[in-house]
Amino acid sequence: MSQRKINTKLLLPELQFTTARSSGPGGQHANKVETKVQVRFNVHTSQILSDSEKQAIYSKYVKQLTSQGELLVACEEKRSQLKNKEIAIKKLNRMLEKAFEKPKKRKPTKPTKAAKLERLKGKKMLSNKKSLRGKLDPSDF
């Protein structure tokens, strides 16, 4: 799986939108109008995703999936229902793209010679400092 971008126009028919009263900004307006938008995307029944992409979503977003295999995304940032809907769709797109990303393979590295010498120099300085903290012998006076 390479980095795949999902076409929003293909994705829209598979989304279900629900609205609710938002707890966000808006004062009295928030108490009267349903501006919070929740997007449901059923991964299990999706026609635009391949089986390997569905598996990637299942493994990446285990906690965000419902028992029916729906991915939930909610947005209540703005006072406008339309703006919240747009933001929720963008969030869902980002989540899907993130699920399809391949993790970078780690290249093992070794410390440079200068870094090793610097570390040893620091250890030597600390050792000298601690050696000077020894108890004084009364016969020295």
N, CA and C atoms as an extended XYZ file, in Angstrom:
423
Properties=species:S:1:pos:R:3:atomname:S:1:resname:S:1:resid:I:1 pbc="F F F"
N         0.833       -1.194        0.000 N   MET     1
C         0.000        0.000        0.000 CA  MET     1
C         0.868        1.245        0.000 C   MET     1
N         0.707        2.047       -0.984 N   SER     2
C         1.413        3.316       -1.024 CA  SER     2
C         0.485        4.400       -0.474 C   SER     2
N         0.989        5.611       -0.475 N   GLN     3
C         0.179        6.706        0.032 CA  GLN     3
C        -0.911        7.014       -0.991 C   GLN     3
N        -2.153        6.714       -0.633 N   ARG     4
C        -3.277        6.886       -1.540 CA  ARG     4
C        -4.173        8.000       -1.032 C   ARG     4
N        -4.592        8.851       -1.951 N   LYS     5
C        -5.537        9.906       -1.598 CA  LYS     5
C        -6.922        9.456       -2.030 C   LYS     5
N        -7.883        9.621       -1.143 N   ILE     6
C        -9.264        9.256       -1.436 CA  ILE     6
C        -9.951       10.454       -2.078 C   ILE     6
N       -10.630       10.219       -3.178 N   ASN     7
C       -11.383       11.276       -3.844 CA  ASN     7
C       -12.634       11.573       -3.018 C   ASN     7
N       -12.792       12.826       -2.616 N   THR     8
C       -13.911       13.221       -1.756 CA  THR     8
C       -15.251       12.993       -2.440 C   THR     8
N       -15.304       13.176       -3.748 N   LYS     9
C       -16.569       12.986       -4.474 CA  LYS     9
C       -17.004       11.529       -4.444 C   LYS     9
N       -16.048       10.605       -4.450 N   LEU    10
C       -16.380        9.189       -4.351 CA  LEU    10
C       -16.756        8.802       -2.921 C   LEU    10
N       -16.187        9.522       -1.976 N   LEU    11
C       -16.403        9.217       -0.561 CA  LEU    11
C       -17.761        9.712       -0.058 C   LEU    11
N       -18.220       10.857       -0.541 N   LEU    12
C       -19.456       11.484       -0.045 CA  LEU    12
C       -20.687       10.571       -0.025 C   LEU    12
N       -20.970        9.793       -1.080 N   PRO    13
C       -22.167        8.946       -1.035 CA  PRO    13
C       -22.132        7.876        0.065 C   PRO    13
N       -20.937        7.550        0.549 N   GLU    14
C       -20.810        6.515        1.572 CA  GLU    14
C       -20.842        7.083        2.990 C   GLU    14
N       -20.982        8.382        3.127 N   LEU    15
C       -20.988        9.015        4.449 CA  LEU    15
C       -22.412        9.270        4.925 C   LEU    15
N       -22.599        9.146        6.223 N   GLN    16
C       -23.878        9.493        6.853 CA  GLN    16
C       -23.597       10.636        7.816 C   GLN    16
N       -24.432       11.664        7.756 N   PHE    17
C       -24.248       12.839        8.608 CA  PHE    17
C       -25.371       12.924        9.620 C   PHE    17
N       -25.007       13.205       10.873 N   THR    18
C       -26.000       13.491       11.905 CA  THR    18
C       -25.608       14.800       12.563 C   THR    18
N       -26.604       15.539       13.035 N   THR    19
C       -26.332       16.822       13.683 CA  THR    19
C       -26.879       16.806       15.100 C   THR    19
N       -26.304       17.672       15.922 N   ALA    20
C       -26.745       17.807       17.310 CA  ALA    20
C       -26.413       19.205       17.781 C   ALA    20
N       -26.947       19.557       18.927 N   ARG    21
C       -26.620       20.871       19.497 CA  ARG    21
C       -25.185       20.856       19.983 C   ARG    21
N       -24.469       21.875       19.623 N   SER    22
C       -23.052       21.956       19.927 CA  SER    22
C       -22.825       22.548       21.310 C   SER    22
N       -21.711       22.140       21.912 N   SER    23
C       -21.337       22.734       23.196 CA  SER    23
C       -20.289       23.815       22.986 C   SER    23
N       -19.969       24.107       21.729 N   GLY    24
C       -18.927       25.074       21.392 CA  GLY    24
C       -19.391       26.508       21.486 C   GLY    24
N       -18.674       27.431       20.831 N   PRO    25
C       -19.000       28.853       20.910 CA  PRO    25
C       -20.319       29.177       20.228 C   PRO    25
N       -20.956       30.279       20.653 N   GLY    26
C       -22.179       30.712       19.988 CA  GLY    26
C       -23.219       31.276       20.922 C   GLY    26
N       -23.033       31.141       22.216 N   GLY    27
C       -23.977       31.715       23.180 CA  GLY    27
C       -25.368       31.134       23.022 C   GLY    27
N       -26.377       32.002       23.002 N   GLN    28
C       -27.772       31.575       22.877 CA  GLN    28
C       -28.002       30.856       21.548 C   GLN    28
N       -27.256       31.250       20.542 N   HIS    29
C       -27.364       30.624       19.223 CA  HIS    29
C       -27.109       29.113       19.318 C   HIS    29
N       -26.125       28.711       20.149 N   ALA    30
C       -25.765       27.301       20.287 CA  ALA    30
C       -26.883       26.497       20.940 C   ALA    30
N       -27.726       27.162       21.739 N   ASN    31
C       -28.814       26.462       22.414 CA  ASN    31
C       -30.002       26.202       21.492 C   ASN    31
N       -30.050       26.887       20.353 N   LYS    32
C       -31.205       26.770       19.470 CA  LYS    32
C       -30.921       26.007       18.176 C   LYS    32
N       -29.666       25.993       17.730 N   VAL    33
C       -29.344       25.464       16.408 CA  VAL    33
C       -28.424       24.247       16.530 C   VAL    33
N       -28.642       23.250       15.690 N   GLU    34
C       -27.803       22.057       15.693 CA  GLU    34
C       -26.601       22.281       14.773 C   GLU    34
N       -25.479       22.678       15.363 N   THR    35
C       -24.295       22.968       14.558 CA  THR    35
C       -23.252       21.861       14.627 C   THR    35
N       -23.319       20.996       15.625 N   LYS    36
C       -22.367       19.895       15.736 CA  LYS    36
C       -22.676       18.875       14.639 C   LYS    36
N       -21.634       18.424       13.938 N   VAL    37
C       -21.802       17.455       12.858 CA  VAL    37
C       -21.007       16.205       13.196 C   VAL    37
N       -21.663       15.056       13.049 N   GLN    38
C       -20.996       13.772       13.245 CA  GLN    38
C       -21.072       13.001       11.930 C   GLN    38
N       -19.913       12.548       11.459 N   VAL    39
C       -19.836       11.806       10.202 CA  VAL    39
C       -19.604       10.337       10.534 C   VAL    39
N       -20.398        9.485        9.882 N   ARG    40
C       -20.235        8.038       10.031 CA  ARG    40
C       -19.810        7.461        8.686 C   ARG    40
N       -18.708        6.722        8.715 N   PHE    41
C       -18.216        6.070        7.500 CA  PHE    41
C       -18.101        4.583        7.785 C   PHE    41
N       -18.937        3.785        7.112 N   ASN    42
C       -18.927        2.342        7.337 CA  ASN    42
C       -17.807        1.725        6.505 C   ASN    42
N       -16.756        1.333        7.193 N   VAL    43
C       -15.576        0.779        6.540 CA  VAL    43
C       -15.895       -0.595        5.951 C   VAL    43
N       -16.686       -1.367        6.681 N   HIS    44
C       -16.990       -2.745        6.280 CA  HIS    44
C       -17.724       -2.809        4.947 C   HIS    44
N       -18.672       -1.915        4.710 N   THR    45
C       -19.477       -1.951        3.483 CA  THR    45
C       -18.983       -0.998        2.396 C   THR    45
N       -17.848       -0.371        2.604 N   SER    46
C       -17.336        0.612        1.641 CA  SER    46
C       -16.995       -0.042        0.302 C   SER    46
N       -17.377        0.635       -0.786 N   GLN    47
C       -17.105        0.154       -2.143 CA  GLN    47
C       -15.796        0.721       -2.702 C   GLN    47
N       -15.324        1.842       -2.142 N   ILE    48
C       -14.142        2.492       -2.711 CA  ILE    48
C       -12.838        2.005       -2.086 C   ILE    48
N       -12.917        1.209       -1.015 N   LEU    49
C       -11.711        0.718       -0.349 CA  LEU    49
C       -11.450       -0.739       -0.703 C   LEU    49
N       -10.179       -1.086       -0.866 N   SER    50
C        -9.807       -2.475       -1.087 CA  SER    50
C        -9.749       -3.182        0.274 C   SER    50
N        -9.645       -4.501        0.248 N   ASP    51
C        -9.592       -5.269        1.501 CA  ASP    51
C        -8.367       -4.922        2.327 C   ASP    51
N        -7.233       -4.704        1.669 N   SER    52
C        -6.012       -4.356        2.410 CA  SER    52
C        -6.142       -2.973        3.051 C   SER    52
N        -6.820       -2.043        2.374 N   GLU    53
C        -7.029       -0.712        2.941 CA  GLU    53
C        -7.984       -0.784        4.132 C   GLU    53
N        -8.990       -1.622        4.032 N   LYS    54
C        -9.923       -1.808        5.158 CA  LYS    54
C        -9.183       -2.364        6.363 C   LYS    54
N        -8.290       -3.325        6.128 N   GLN    55
C        -7.502       -3.903        7.224 CA  GLN    55
C        -6.613       -2.845        7.870 C   GLN    55
N        -6.038       -1.972        7.047 N   ALA    56
C        -5.183       -0.903        7.574 CA  ALA    56
C        -5.983        0.019        8.487 C   ALA    56
N        -7.216        0.333        8.086 N   ILE    57
C        -8.077        1.203        8.903 CA  ILE    57
C        -8.462        0.489       10.194 C   ILE    57
N        -8.810       -0.795       10.092 N   TYR    58
C        -9.181       -1.564       11.285 CA  TYR    58
C        -8.029       -1.613       12.289 C   TYR    58
N        -6.807       -1.795       11.804 N   SER    59
C        -5.675       -1.894       12.726 CA  SER    59
C        -5.277       -0.534       13.297 C   SER    59
N        -5.413        0.537       12.503 N   LYS    60
C        -4.992        1.865       12.952 CA  LYS    60
C        -6.006        2.507       13.904 C   LYS    60
N        -7.310        2.332       13.615 N   TYR    61
C        -8.348        3.025       14.380 CA  TYR    61
C        -9.278        2.057       15.093 C   TYR    61
N        -8.723        1.159       15.858 N   VAL    62
C        -9.515        0.164       16.588 CA  VAL    62
C       -10.489        0.836       17.552 C   VAL    62
N       -10.020        1.859       18.258 N   LYS    63
C       -10.851        2.491       19.297 CA  LYS    63
C       -11.898        3.444       18.741 C   LYS    63
N       -11.699        3.950       17.526 N   GLN    64
C       -12.668        4.880       16.951 CA  GLN    64
C       -13.774        4.160       16.165 C   GLN    64
N       -13.638        2.843       15.962 N   LEU    65
C       -14.627        2.088       15.203 CA  LEU    65
C       -15.732        1.577       16.117 C   LEU    65
N       -16.969        1.611       15.623 N   THR    66
C       -18.088        1.044       16.375 CA  THR    66
C       -18.121       -0.460       16.129 C   THR    66
N       -19.025       -1.150       16.804 N   SER    67
C       -19.148       -2.599       16.624 CA  SER    67
C       -19.641       -2.955       15.219 C   SER    67
N       -20.303       -2.006       14.530 N   GLN    68
C       -20.769       -2.238       13.162 CA  GLN    68
C       -19.686       -1.910       12.123 C   GLN    68
N       -18.515       -1.487       12.569 N   GLY    69
C       -17.425       -1.161       11.657 CA  GLY    69
C       -17.504        0.246       11.104 C   GLY    69
N       -18.128        1.157       11.836 N   GLU    70
C       -18.254        2.544       11.392 CA  GLU    70
C       -17.183        3.403       12.062 C   GLU    70
N       -16.557        4.228       11.249 N   LEU    71
C       -15.574        5.186       11.740 CA  LEU    71
C       -16.304        6.493       12.015 C   LEU    71
N       -16.187        7.000       13.247 N   LEU    72
C       -16.906        8.215       13.644 CA  LEU    72
C       -15.959        9.399       13.719 C   LEU    72
N       -16.411       10.524       13.154 N   VAL    73
C       -15.663       11.783       13.236 CA  VAL    73
C       -16.670       12.875       13.565 C   VAL    73
N       -16.397       13.647       14.603 N   ALA    74
C       -17.307       14.723       15.000 CA  ALA    74
C       -16.575       16.063       14.946 C   ALA    74
N       -17.351       17.117       14.694 N   CYS    75
C       -16.784       18.465       14.659 CA  CYS    75
C       -17.810       19.453       15.183 C   CYS    75
N       -17.381       20.295       16.118 N   GLU    76
C       -18.243       21.350       16.651 CA  GLU    76
C       -17.441       22.631       16.871 C   GLU    76
N       -16.427       22.837       16.024 N   GLU    77
C       -15.519       23.965       16.194 CA  GLU    77
C       -16.129       25.302       15.791 C   GLU    77
N       -16.932       25.312       14.757 N   LYS    78
C       -17.475       26.563       14.219 CA  LYS    78
C       -18.948       26.722       14.583 C   LYS    78
N       -19.479       27.924       14.358 N   ARG    79
C       -20.893       28.195       14.642 CA  ARG    79
C       -21.783       27.788       13.484 C   ARG    79
N       -21.180       27.471       12.343 N   SER    80
C       -21.939       27.110       11.156 CA  SER    80
C       -21.913       25.590       10.955 C   SER    80
N       -23.077       25.012       10.710 N   GLN    81
C       -23.172       23.580       10.466 CA  GLN    81
C       -22.413       23.200        9.192 C   GLN    81
N       -22.499       24.030        8.170 N   LEU    82
C       -21.826       23.759        6.905 CA  LEU    82
C       -20.307       23.720        7.072 C   LEU    82
N       -19.763       24.693        7.814 N   LYS    83
C       -18.318       24.727        8.043 CA  LYS    83
C       -17.874       23.506        8.850 C   LYS    83
N       -18.674       23.130        9.853 N   ASN    84
C       -18.349       21.947       10.649 CA  ASN    84
C       -18.387       20.683        9.795 C   ASN    84
N       -19.307       20.631        8.851 N   LYS    85
C       -19.407       19.482        7.950 CA  LYS    85
C       -18.146       19.390        7.088 C   LYS    85
N       -17.703       20.522        6.554 N   GLU    86
C       -16.488       20.550        5.739 CA  GLU    86
C       -15.268       20.122        6.552 C   GLU    86
N       -15.154       20.613        7.775 N   ILE    87
C       -14.023       20.271        8.641 CA  ILE    87
C       -14.045       18.785        8.967 C   ILE    87
N       -15.227       18.236        9.245 N   ALA    88
C       -15.343       16.817        9.577 CA  ALA    88
C       -14.925       15.943        8.396 C   ALA    88
N       -15.285       16.341        7.185 N   ILE    89
C       -14.900       15.574        5.988 CA  ILE    89
C       -13.380       15.628        5.807 C   ILE    89
N       -12.785       16.811        6.039 N   LYS    90
C       -11.326       16.941        5.930 CA  LYS    90
C       -10.626       16.067        6.978 C   LYS    90
N       -11.178       16.044        8.191 N   LYS    91
C       -10.606       15.207        9.257 CA  LYS    91
C       -10.645       13.737        8.863 C   LYS    91
N       -11.777       13.305        8.322 N   LEU    92
C       -11.925       11.918        7.901 CA  LEU    92
C       -10.930       11.586        6.789 C   LEU    92
N       -10.777       12.500        5.831 N   ASN    93
C        -9.800       12.296        4.746 CA  ASN    93
C        -8.391       12.141        5.298 C   ASN    93
N        -8.017       13.012        6.250 N   ARG    94
C        -6.684       12.937        6.853 CA  ARG    94
C        -6.485       11.619        7.597 C   ARG    94
N        -7.541       11.181        8.288 N   MET    95
C        -7.456        9.912        9.017 CA  MET    95
C        -7.241        8.743        8.059 C   MET    95
N        -7.960        8.749        6.940 N   LEU    96
C        -7.819        7.669        5.964 CA  LEU    96
C        -6.429        7.681        5.337 C   LEU    96
N        -5.934        8.861        4.973 N   GLU    97
C        -4.598        8.960        4.395 CA  GLU    97
C        -3.534        8.492        5.381 C   GLU    97
N        -3.724        8.829        6.648 N   LYS    98
C        -2.772        8.426        7.676 CA  LYS    98
C        -2.766        6.908        7.862 C   LYS    98
N        -3.936        6.296        7.714 N   ALA    99
C        -4.032        4.842        7.854 CA  ALA    99
C        -3.319        4.127        6.712 C   ALA    99
N        -3.275        4.750        5.529 N   PHE   100
C        -2.654        4.114        4.369 CA  PHE   100
C        -1.156        4.359        4.277 C   PHE   100
N        -0.623        5.262        5.116 N   GLU   101
C         0.810        5.568        5.094 CA  GLU   101
C         1.618        4.367        5.549 C   GLU   101
N         2.725        4.150        4.868 N   LYS   102
C         3.650        3.119        5.317 CA  LYS   102
C         4.629        3.767        6.294 C   LYS   102
N         4.888        3.131        7.423 N   PRO   103
C         5.856        3.723        8.351 CA  PRO   103
C         7.264        3.678        7.767 C   PRO   103
N         8.038        4.722        8.037 N   LYS   104
C         9.399        4.779        7.533 CA  LYS   104
C        10.230        3.692        8.211 C   LYS   104
N        11.082        3.055        7.421 N   LYS   105
C        11.953        2.034        7.981 CA  LYS   105
C        13.116        2.726        8.688 C   LYS   105
N        13.406        2.271        9.895 N   ARG   106
C        14.461        2.884       10.684 CA  ARG   106
C        15.823        2.440       10.174 C   ARG   106
N        16.697        3.420        9.969 N   LYS   107
C        18.065        3.125        9.558 CA  LYS   107
C        18.936        3.169       10.811 C   LYS   107
N        19.527        2.040       11.184 N   PRO   108
C        20.362        2.054       12.382 CA  PRO   108
C        21.599        2.926       12.185 C   PRO   108
N        21.914        3.736       13.174 N   THR   109
C        23.065        4.637       13.086 CA  THR   109
C        24.001        4.381       14.259 C   THR   109
N        25.238        4.811       14.089 N   LYS   110
C        26.233        4.671       15.155 CA  LYS   110
C        26.739        6.062       15.509 C   LYS   110
N        27.131        6.263       16.774 N   PRO   111
C        27.663        7.579       17.149 CA  PRO   111
C        29.018        7.832       16.470 C   PRO   111
N        29.276        9.092       16.170 N   THR   112
C        30.544        9.461       15.523 CA  THR   112
C        31.688        9.389       16.527 C   THR   112
N        32.902        9.413       16.020 N   LYS   113
C        34.079        9.354       16.886 CA  LYS   113
C        34.135       10.588       17.793 C   LYS   113
N        33.795       11.743       17.236 N   ALA   114
C        33.798       12.987       18.013 CA  ALA   114
C        32.765       12.913       19.145 C   ALA   114
N        31.604       12.319       18.874 N   ALA   115
C        30.571       12.197       19.898 CA  ALA   115
C        31.031       11.262       21.018 C   ALA   115
N        31.714       10.184       20.652 N   LYS   116
C        32.235        9.250       21.664 CA  LYS   116
C        33.270        9.942       22.552 C   LYS   116
N        34.189       10.700       21.913 N   LEU   117
C        35.229       11.408       22.669 CA  LEU   117
C        34.615       12.449       23.604 C   LEU   117
N        33.580       13.154       23.123 N   GLU   118
C        32.900       14.166       23.941 CA  GLU   118
C        32.247       13.525       25.164 C   GLU   118
N        31.619       12.365       24.968 N   ARG   119
C        30.970       11.655       26.068 CA  ARG   119
C        32.012       11.200       27.091 C   ARG   119
N        33.119       10.642       26.619 N   LEU   120
C        34.177       10.184       27.526 CA  LEU   120
C        34.801       11.353       28.287 C   LEU   120
N        34.952       12.503       27.609 N   LYS   121
C        35.501       13.707       28.255 CA  LYS   121
C        34.580       14.155       29.391 C   LYS   121
N        33.272       14.137       29.146 N   GLY   122
C        32.296       14.511       30.170 CA  GLY   122
C        32.332       13.565       31.354 C   GLY   122
N        32.467       12.269       31.064 N   LYS   123
C        32.540       11.274       32.139 CA  LYS   123
C        33.793       11.478       32.990 C   LYS   123
N        34.902       11.801       32.336 N   LYS   124
C        36.167       12.007       33.043 CA  LYS   124
C        36.070       13.228       33.966 C   LYS   124
N        35.444       14.308       33.460 N   MET   125
C        35.281       15.520       34.275 CA  MET   125
C        34.421       15.238       35.502 C   MET   125
N        33.351       14.483       35.321 N   LEU   126
C        32.468       14.137       36.435 CA  LEU   126
C        33.199       13.264       37.451 C   LEU   126
N        34.005       12.337       36.941 N   SER   127
C        34.774       11.446       37.803 CA  SER   127
C        35.756       12.246       38.668 C   SER   127
N        36.444       13.201       38.034 N   ASN   128
C        37.397       14.042       38.778 CA  ASN   128
C        36.685       14.866       39.843 C   ASN   128
N        35.531       15.432       39.484 N   LYS   129
C        34.770       16.249       40.426 CA  LYS   129
C        34.369       15.417       41.641 C   LYS   129
N        33.924       14.183       41.393 N   LYS   130
C        33.461       13.328       42.494 CA  LYS   130
C        34.633       12.831       43.343 C   LYS   130
N        35.784       12.627       42.706 N   SER   131
C        36.941       12.140       43.473 CA  SER   131
C        37.426       13.210       44.461 C   SER   131
N        37.181       14.473       44.158 N   LEU   132
C        37.580       15.551       45.061 CA  LEU   132
C        36.642       15.668       46.265 C   LEU   132
N        35.518       14.980       46.219 N   ARG   133
C        34.558       15.051       47.321 CA  ARG   133
C        34.874       14.083       48.453 C   ARG   133
N        35.991       13.380       48.377 N   GLY   134
C        36.348       12.377       49.376 CA  GLY   134
C        36.500       13.003       50.757 C   GLY   134
N        36.404       12.162       51.782 N   LYS   135
C        36.558       12.640       53.165 CA  LYS   135
C        37.989       13.077       53.397 C   LYS   135
N        38.136       14.135       54.190 N   LEU   136
C        39.463       14.640       54.520 CA  LEU   136
C        40.063       13.817       55.655 C   LEU   136
N        41.346       13.585       55.570 N   ASP   137
C        42.051       12.824       56.605 CA  ASP   137
C        42.579       13.835       57.645 C   ASP   137
N        42.263       13.623       58.946 N   PRO   138
C        42.724       14.590       59.967 CA  PRO   138
C        44.245       14.698       60.059 C   PRO   138
N        44.966       13.691       59.630 N   SER   139
C        46.439       13.735       59.730 CA  SER   139
C        47.041       14.684       58.683 C   SER   139
N        46.240       15.128       57.712 N   ASP   140
C        46.733       16.044       56.678 CA  ASP   140
C        46.924       17.458       57.238 C   ASP   140
N        46.316       17.766       58.375 N   PHE   141
C        46.378       19.128       58.903 CA  PHE   141
C        47.496       19.317       59.846 C   PHE   141
